[in-house]
């Protein structure tokens, strides 16, 4: 039997996130307008109301879609144009793990991304086992994904992403629908990750200790800067709007 491959799960540098003059629309509707970013920090939070463009922004960062205008780079990589490099650069944790998991067993799921990076089948299996072992889940390798709880499936997705050692991990509302103990457990895991995190959320409290926060409003950056200053004004605005007719936009 081969010796275990000792490859660290965590990266140790802050990736650079760049967007210049980025616009994106769909079906004639402008979703993002003139987005400009240039960041090299460990933790980035993104807040905004429903429909503000948060999920579209992270899909652009991941290279899942291309901008209509402008350019997007993650640590110098155009993730839409160079999908192979994108695999090593960006990983994403979706809100619903069932939209991410495609294999019947945990081991197959964790090994899949490693195979996409060019590892042989045996190397991918070995690295997958090493990843599970580091999380204290070595006995999950042959376990059916369907036998796991929602929170456990979230953890499988996180381990699958970390096994690939991306420089940036994007979290798109990862705690939505989870109970408090599961949320806290996943947050503890994420707190130990040294890759750059980009966290989309409706919960400003979870971003209180982040290095940089971006507030999106109607497809534009309303404000960006320190968590303390941006979140204070964001919460104030949301409370003020909450006292008004929140359904006014739905009137005929």
Buried (B, 14 or more C-beta within 10 A) or exposed (E): EEEEEEEEBEBEEBBBBBBBEBBBBEEEEBBBBBBEBEBBBBBBBBBBBEBBBBBBBBBBBBBBBBBEEBBBBBBEBBBBEEEEBBBBBBBBBBBBBEEBBEBEBBBBBBBBBBBBBEBEEEBBBBBBBBBBBBBEBEEBBEBEBEEBEEBBBBBBBBBBBBBBBBBBBBBBBBBEEBEEEBBEBBEEBBEEBEBBBBBBBBBBEBBEEBBBBBBBBBBBBBBBEEBEEBBEEBEEBBEEEEEEEEEEEEEE
